Amino acid sequence: MTRCQEGGRRAGEFLAPITQEAMDARNAALNTPAAVAAMLQQGHDISAAITLEDYPSLIAAAATAPANGGSPIRTG
């Protein structure tokens, strides 16, 4: 998760730079098809490398939870 968040932070800094020089560099990169293709490939590679753990007990608990997201009603 931390690695993914770091990637998001870097993307935000690239897409919303704070200096004119950085804006000019961003605009040049986004107007270069090869650079855009490389950025898209890098994003794909990062997301493809994410491993999600399987937590069967949480899946089973979610399957029995009420559809409205509330707690089960207890009687008695």
C-alpha positions in Angstrom: 0.0 0.0 0.0 2.8 2.4 0.9 4.5 1.8 -2.5 1.2 2.5 -4.3 0.6 5.7 -2.3 4.2 6.9 -3.1 3.5 6.4 -6.8 0.3 8.5 -6.5 2.3 11.2 -4.7 4.8 11.3 -7.6 2.1 11.4 -10.2 0.4 14.3 -8.4 3.7 16.3 -8.3 4.2 15.6 -12.0 0.6 16.6 -13.0 0.4 19.6 -10.7 3.9 21.1 -10.5 4.6 24.2 -8.5 7.2 25.9 -10.7 7.0 27.2 -14.3 10.0 25.1 -15.2 8.3 21.9 -14.0 5.1 22.9 -15.8 7.1 23.4 -19.0 8.8 20.0 -18.5 5.4 18.3 -17.9 3.9 19.9 -21.0 6.8 18.8 -23.1 6.6 15.2 -21.8 2.8 15.1 -22.4 3.3 16.3 -25.9 5.8 13.6 -26.7 4.1 10.3 -27.7 7.1 8.2 -26.7 7.2 9.8 -23.3 3.5 9.3 -22.8 3.8 5.6 -23.9 6.7 5.1 -21.4 4.6 6.7 -18.6 1.6 4.5 -19.3 3.9 1.4 -19.5 5.5 2.3 -16.2 2.0 2.7 -14.6 1.0 -0.7 -15.9 4.2 -2.4 -14.7 3.7 -0.9 -11.2 0.1 -2.0 -11.0 0.8 -5.4 -12.4 3.4 -6.0 -9.6 0.9 -5.5 -6.8 0.2 -8.6 -4.8 -3.0 -8.7 -2.9 -3.2 -11.0 0.0 -6.1 -13.4 0.4 -7.9 -13.1 3.8 -10.5 -15.9 3.7 -11.9 -15.1 7.2 -12.6 -11.5 6.1 -14.3 -12.6 2.9 -16.5 -15.0 4.9 -17.4 -12.3 7.4 -18.3 -9.9 4.6 -20.5 -12.5 3.0 -22.6 -12.7 6.2 -22.7 -9.0 6.9 -25.9 -7.1 6.3 -26.2 -5.5 2.9 -26.8 -2.0 4.4 -23.3 -2.1 6.0 -24.8 -2.0 9.6 -24.4 -4.5 12.3 -26.5 -7.6 12.4 -29.6 -7.3 14.6 -29.3 -9.4 17.7 -32.4 -10.7 19.4 -32.8 -12.3 22.8 
